[in-house]
Amino acid sequence: MKGEVLNYDDNSGTGQISGADGIRYSFTRADLKQLVPIGRGTRVDFDFEGKLAKDIYVESPAASAIASAMTPAASTPYSGPIEPDLGLWGYFVRAYTAKFVSFTGRARRKEFWGAALFSAIISTVLTIVLMIGLGSGLVQLSQLGRNPTTAEVMSAIGSPLFWVGAVLLGIWGLITILPSIGLMVRRLHDIGQTGWWTLAIIIVAAIPGISLVSTIAIVVVGCLKSQPGENKYGPPVA
């Protein structure tokens, strides 16, 4: 079948071919039958299995070398499918279900802030429940008209509502750890950065006196625009 190279990354040795039948076929360097430079626009002849191209013959190696030199991989336009917008709530649900422990792919700004928004709302509601329980216990102590005993203080603070709020808040805090890390990794991927920066942010957050720096870094990462087109972490999502 005749076709044309859509993109080729020499570092990973992978690329895509648009076949004459309108289907896109993936290929690797090992599928090339000639050791010649290729790039976007290179005309090829190939066999295929499913959506994988094999036995690829370059029809115009000289032209492909020029095209490759004149068209950097980073500027190659992306014309493939882009995932639909799920909305703030949809992204939150996906972050805590289908992508609960996902550290691959990319996450657009809306996905990042949607998950952060509803996670913060849940934490706030549980904190309010905890504080209401604590407040009711303190009201009981204030009505004694004397200094409460240690047992009375523990009994008042240990009201059922207080402990319900405390336990649920603790459970929710544990639940958010992996999805939050995964989301930060995918957001970094979306702006073209390695996800290992997440580890640096976590370490800085644990250092007293400079933990605010990590908060600033999270906000900045969440606000940066997505890297246009496809990058090494996957196709664009925005």
C-alpha positions in Angstrom: 0.0 0.0 0.0 1.1 3.6 -0.7 1.2 6.1 2.1 2.9 9.1 3.6 4.8 9.5 6.9 2.8 11.7 9.4 5.5 11.8 12.0 8.6 10.0 13.1 10.6 10.4 16.3 14.2 9.2 15.8 14.8 9.1 19.6 12.2 6.5 20.2 12.3 5.0 16.7 8.5 5.1 16.3 6.2 6.9 13.9 2.9 6.9 12.0 2.0 6.5 8.4 -1.2 7.7 6.7 -2.2 5.0 4.3 -4.0 5.6 0.9 -7.0 4.0 2.6 -7.2 6.8 5.1 -6.1 4.7 8.0 -3.2 5.5 10.2 -0.5 2.8 10.7 2.1 2.7 13.5 5.6 1.6 12.7 9.1 1.3 14.3 12.6 1.8 12.9 12.9 -2.0 12.5 10.1 -2.0 9.9 12.1 0.2 7.5 13.8 -1.8 4.7 16.2 1.1 3.9 18.6 3.0 6.1 17.6 6.4 4.8 16.4 9.6 6.6 12.6 9.9 6.9 10.3 12.6 8.2 6.9 14.1 7.8 5.8 13.9 4.2 8.0 11.0 3.2 6.3 8.9 0.6 6.4 5.1 1.3 5.2 1.8 0.1 4.4 -0.8 2.9 2.6 -3.9 3.9 0.5 -4.0 7.1 -1.0 -6.2 9.8 -4.0 -4.7 11.5 -2.9 -1.1 12.1 0.8 -1.9 12.2 2.9 -1.1 9.1 5.8 -3.5 8.1 8.3 -3.9 5.2 8.4 -0.2 4.6 10.1 1.0 1.4 10.9 4.7 1.1 10.1 6.0 -2.4 12.0 9.3 -2.3 14.8 9.3 0.3 16.4 12.5 -0.9 13.1 14.4 -0.7 12.4 13.0 2.8 15.8 14.1 4.1 15.1 17.6 3.0 11.6 17.5 4.5 12.9 16.1 7.7 15.6 18.9 8.0 13.1 21.7 7.2 10.4 20.4 9.5 11.4 19.9 13.2 9.5 17.2 15.0 8.3 19.7 17.6 6.5 21.7 15.0 4.7 18.8 13.3 1.0 19.6 13.4 -1.3 17.1 15.1 -4.4 16.0 13.2 -5.4 13.0 15.2 -8.4 12.7 17.7 -8.5 14.7 20.9 -10.4 13.5 23.8 -13.7 15.3 24.5 -14.2 17.8 27.3 -15.6 15.9 30.4 -16.3 19.0 32.4 -15.0 19.8 35.9 -17.1 17.1 37.7 -16.4 14.5 35.0 -12.6 15.0 35.3 -12.9 14.7 39.1 -14.8 11.4 38.9 -12.3 10.0 36.4 -9.3 11.1 38.5 -10.7 9.1 41.4 -11.9 6.1 39.4 -10.4 5.1 36.0 -7.2 7.1 36.6 -6.9 6.5 40.3 -3.3 5.3 40.0 -2.5 6.5 36.5 1.0 8.1 36.0 1.0 8.1 32.2 -0.5 10.3 29.6 -1.4 14.0 29.9 -3.9 16.1 31.8 -5.2 19.4 30.6 -5.7 22.4 32.9 -9.4 21.9 33.3 -8.8 18.3 34.4 -6.3 19.4 37.0 -8.5 22.2 38.5 -11.7 20.2 38.3 -10.2 17.4 40.4 -8.7 19.9 42.8 -12.0 21.9 43.2 -14.2 19.0 44.2 -11.5 17.4 46.3 -11.3 20.7 48.2 -15.1 20.9 48.6 -15.2 17.4 50.1 -12.4 18.2 52.5 -14.1 21.5 53.5 -17.4 19.8 54.2 -15.7 17.1 56.4 -13.8 19.8 58.2 -17.0 21.6 59.0 -18.6 18.4 60.3 -15.5 18.0 62.6 -15.6 21.6 63.8 -19.4 21.4 64.5 -18.8 18.3 66.6 -15.9 20.0 68.4 -17.9 23.2 68.9 -20.9 21.3 70.5 -18.5 19.7 73.0 -17.0 23.1 73.9 -20.5 24.5 74.5 -21.2 21.7 76.9 -18.0 22.5 78.8 -18.8 26.2 79.0 -22.2 25.4 80.6 -20.6 23.7 83.5 -19.8 26.9 85.4 -16.6 25.5 86.7 -13.3 24.2 85.5 -13.9 20.8 83.8 -12.1 17.7 84.7 -9.9 15.9 82.3 -12.5 13.2 81.8 -15.1 15.8 81.0 -12.9 17.5 78.5 -12.1 14.2 76.7 -15.8 13.3 76.8 -16.9 16.6 75.3 -14.2 16.6 72.6 -15.0 13.0 71.8 -18.5 13.7 70.7 -19.8 11.3 68.0 -20.0 14.0 65.4 -16.5 15.1 66.0 -15.1 11.6 65.6 -17.2 11.0 62.5 -15.8 14.1 60.9 -12.2 13.3 62.0 -12.3 9.7 60.7 -13.9 10.6 57.4 -11.4 13.5 56.9 -8.5 11.1 57.6 -9.9 8.5 55.2 -10.4 11.1 52.5 -6.9 12.4 53.0 -5.5 8.9 52.4 -7.7 8.4 49.3 -6.5 11.6 47.7 -2.7 10.8 47.9 -2.3 8.6 44.8 -4.8 10.4 42.5 -3.2 13.8 43.4 0.3 12.5 42.6 -0.9 10.9 39.3 -2.7 14.1 38.3 0.4 16.3 39.0 2.5 13.8 36.9 0.1 14.0 34.0 -0.2 17.8 34.2 3.7 18.0 34.0 3.6 15.7 31.0 1.0 18.0 29.3 3.4 20.9 29.5 6.3 18.7 28.2 8.1 18.2 31.6 9.1 15.0 33.3 6.8 13.7 36.0 9.7 13.4 38.4 9.3 17.0 39.2 6.4 15.9 41.4 8.9 14.2 43.8 10.8 17.5 44.1 7.5 19.3 44.9 6.7 16.7 47.6 10.1 17.0 49.2 10.0 20.8 49.3 6.5 20.6 50.8 7.9 18.6 53.7 10.6 21.2 54.6 9.5 23.7 57.2 9.9 27.3 56.2 9.9 26.8 52.5 6.8 24.6 52.0 5.0 27.6 50.5 7.3 27.2 47.5 5.7 23.9 46.7 2.2 25.4 46.8 3.3 28.1 44.4 4.9 25.5 42.1 1.6 23.5 42.1 -0.4 26.6 41.1 2.1 27.5 38.4 2.1 24.0 36.9 -1.7 24.0 37.0 -1.9 27.3 35.1 0.6 26.7 32.3 -0.7 26.1 28.8 -0.6 22.6 27.4 2.2 21.9 25.0 0.7 22.1 21.5 0.5 18.9 19.4 1.7 15.5 20.3 4.7 15.1 22.6 6.6 12.1 23.9 3.9 11.6 26.6 1.0 11.2 24.2 -1.4 13.1 22.0 -2.8 16.5 23.1 -5.7 16.6 25.4 -6.6 20.3 25.0 
